Amino acid sequence: MRRVRVLFAALALATGGDVAAETVYKCQAGGQTIYQQTPCAKNQRQQAIRLQDSAPADGHVAPMPGPPPAPPREAVDGMPPPSAPTTPAPVLYGCIRATDGKPYTSDNGHPEPYMAPFGVLGAVTPSLADTYGSRDAAVASAPELNRGKGNAAAVATSNYVWVQDQCRRLSPAEACQALRSDAEANQRLLRNAFKSERAPLETKDARLQAQLKGCG
């Protein structure tokens, strides 16, 4: 149908202001259809079509309308449009250092065992439950040396033993709070740092800000 309208428009342009008196002939033969201004041949089936007087006085024909806009997806299949992907909540672990009991956060909940002087282990008093919350959430802190490094309590030398830090996964709220505190402390360092010292602090700040996007 669009092709027919285009042909009519072309014929209207050719005839100018005489569109009201123009007759177009629809000729059909051999499965083909042709529109022309002269009568059809004898072996063609003919249909005379009277053009409407729709052209303006100056002979210009209005442009053909474009295709209608595509309907929204929900109007097509009843489904709502897909929502924008959200940043997942950060995953962070709260850990206690085996040698001095100081807390820290880590992206890895299974820190590698390491050698420590046997004499410093008695100074470790805090636990994960004391530092990060619920006792049920704390992971047992006995060093795990089932990786070919011998028994957990075995003395590697006369003065050193294998130890392993305790870690547990923080809740989303705890992880976000820890990230905010770390970001604030890093930004204070960044503001007071010399230009030569800023690169690693800026890298850390970018990483922390990316993680904080999952905190809402």
N, C-alpha and C positions, 0 to 999 in steps of 0.2 A: 504494500500500500504506500509506503514511503517513496518507493521508486516511481509510482504513478504520480504522486504529488510533485515530485521533482520534475517529471516530464511536463506536467501541466504548467509549472512555474516557468520552465524554459520556453514553452510555447507562448505563454503570456508575455514574456519579455520580447519575443520576436515580433509579436503583433502590436505592441505598444498600447495606445489608447483604444484600439478596436477590440479589446478583449470581449466586450459585451456581445459582439456579433460573431464571435469565432466559434466554429464547430470543429471538434477533433474526432477523427475516425479511429476506432479500435478494430484492428485487423488481426485475425487469428487464422493460422494455417500450420499444419505439421507440428503442433504442440508449442508454437511460438506465438507471442502476442506483441504487436507493434502498434504504436500510436503515431498518427501522422495527420497532416492538415488536408490531405487530398483523399478522395474516396479510395477504398480498398480495391485490389485486383479482383477479377471475376472468380478466381479459385480460392479466395479468402472469405471467411465469414466476417461480415462488417457490422459494427455498432456505432451509430453516430452519437456523440456526447456533446452537449451544449455547455460551454464554459460559463461559469457564473461571473457576473459583473462585479468582481471584488477588487480590482486594481484601482489605485487612486488616479486622479486626473492626469498626473504627470507621466503615467505609464509605468512607474516603478512598482514592483511586486514586493510585498512584505517578506522578510526572510523566514525560512522554514523554522519552526520551533525545534529546539534541541531535545534530546532524550530526557525523560523525567528523572529526577534525582533518585538514587538508590534508596530504598526504605531502610530505616535502622534495623539492626539485627533482631531486636526483640519483636519487631513487627513481622519479621519473616518466619522465625521459628519459635517465637514465644520465649526465647532465652534472653536473660539480661546480658548486656555487653560485659566482656571480661574486665575484671578489676585490675588495676595496676599492681605489679608485684610489690610486696612489702619486704623490707629488710628483716631477716630473722633475728630473734633475740640473741644477744651475745652468749657464748658458752665460755665460762671462766671457772677456774678451780682455786679454792683457797688452800694454801699449803703452810705447814710449819716446818721450819728448818731444823733438822735433827741435831745440829751442832750447838746452836745457841737459842732455839725456841722462837726465833723471830718469824712473824707471819709475812707472807707474800702471796701474790696472785700469779697464776700461770695459765697458759692456754693448754698445757699438757697435764692431765691428772695422774700420770705415771712417771714421775721423775726417775732418772737413772740412779742406782746406788753409787756411792762414792766412799772413798777412804777418809776417815777422820781420826784424830788422836783419841785414844781411849779415855784419857783423863778429862776431856771436855764434856763427855756425855752426861755426867752427873749434874751439870748446870742447867739441863733442859727441864723446865717445869711446866710451861703452858701446854695445853692440848688443843686439838681442833675444836672440841666442844667449848672450851673456855674462850677461844679466840673468835670463832665464827658462828657460834649458836648452839643448836640442838646437839646433845650428845649422840642421839641416834643417827645424826647425819655424818658424824665423823668416821673416817676410815681408819682401821687399825694401823698403828704406826710401826709394827715390827718390820725390820728390814727384810725385803724379799730378794733373796739371792739365789733363786732357782734358775739362774741363767748361766750356769757353768762356773760360778764364782765361789762356790762352797757354801757352808752353813752360815746363817745370818749372824751367829754369835762367834764365829771362828775368828781368831785373831790373825790378821794377815802378817803382821810382824809383831814384835814384842810390844809395840806402842800404838798400833793402828788397828782399827776394825772397819768392816763394811757397814755403812748406815744408809738409810733411805728416808727422805722427807715424807711426812704425812700429807695427804691431799684429799679433798672432797669437792664434789661439784657444787657450786653455789647456785642458789635459786636465781631466777631472772632479776628479781628486785635487788638481791645482794650483789649480783654481777654488775648491774647498772650503777649501784652506789659506789662500788669499788672503782669502776671505770671513771666515774665523775671525779672522785677524789684524786685518782692518778692523773687525770687530764688537768685538773686545777693545779696540782703540784708541778706538773711538767710545764705548764704555761708560765708559772712564776719563774721557774728556772730559765725559760726561753726569754722572758722579758729582761732578765738580768745578765744574760749570757753575752760574751763577746761574739763578734761576727764569726770568728774562726770556730766557735763552739756551737753555733746554731744548727748546723746541718743535721746531726743525729737527733737533736731535740725536735726539730721540725718534722723529721720522718716519724718519730714517735707520736707527735701530735696528730699527724694525718691519720695514722693507724687507729689511735684512740677515737678520733672524731668519726671514723668510718664505723667502728664498733658501736658507738653511741647512737647511731642512726636506728639501731634495732631497739632502742629503749623508749622510743616514742617522744 
